[in-house]
Amino acid sequence: YSVFITSVFVYNDVDITWSNEVGMFVLVFQTHTPRILFFLLATIVGIRLIYESYKIIFLRLKKLLNVSKTTRRQFTLLLLAAYIGIFGDAVGSVIAYFLPVQTKLLPFHILVIISTILILFAYLMAPQVPYIIASRPIMLYVANEDGIPIFSFKFVKIPIDESLFGAIIAALIQFGKHTLKTHEEIRNIRWENLTMTFKVYEYLRFIIISEGYHSQLYKALETFTERFIKKYNDKLSPDVRDITLFKDAVYLVKEAFPFIVID
């Protein structure tokens, strides 16, 4: 877009020329004016995009509790890749000025390769983590069929009345069974800017509250459910209510949601 805008406003200083060296038409700046304008536009847009990237990546991480150092490094690499990609046009245009025609695109290709490698490396550190964090998880909750909580874990600092939440869950379950006459369990409920995702195991309800939804978030909930059942199978019953039996389940949270660190 910066190239387009620059060419529109300073068309007298820009020319499209066939280059035998690269075998294609190229946009050539005849004077310094379009090059400076292009650099300024790319920089302004880059600063704006960096600010948006910072809000999306680091401000979201800042709201989460107990984020591991590995996850912070992963998101730092993603942000660094974004910075390189965003400022690549501005920096590349300056470098390209001093290069011959056949190599003017080389700086842009190099910057794209560097950004791609950083993104790939960051992704391989924990492929599912960016998607889970992008879903903005708030709270993990385990309740019996009556809605009584037996375990909960907060991902962010937010005041939640767990007893009231349990009553809401119980009411939703009973409403589905007795009013709607359906025995199929609820999977997702959207409530304004919140999403409640359910995983049911016999008489237990595993619920995660988040601001968004992604299939990786549901897979993490499934993983936690499976490990919770495996670890506490001998302690579970339809009328279980003793939350002290499951206090060590925080370590299962770390296994299912790898961006969490438990001391």
Salt bridges, closest charged atoms under 4 A:
GLU52 OE2 - ARG48 NH2 2.94
GLU52 OE1 - LYS55 NZ 3.62
GLU145 OE2 - LYS177 NZ 2.66
GLU145 OE2 - ARG205 NH2 3.74
GLU185 OE2 - ARG205 NH2 2.78
GLU211 OE1 - ARG136 NE 3.24
GLU222 OE2 - LYS199 NZ 3.75
GLU255 OE1 - ARG227 NH1 2.83
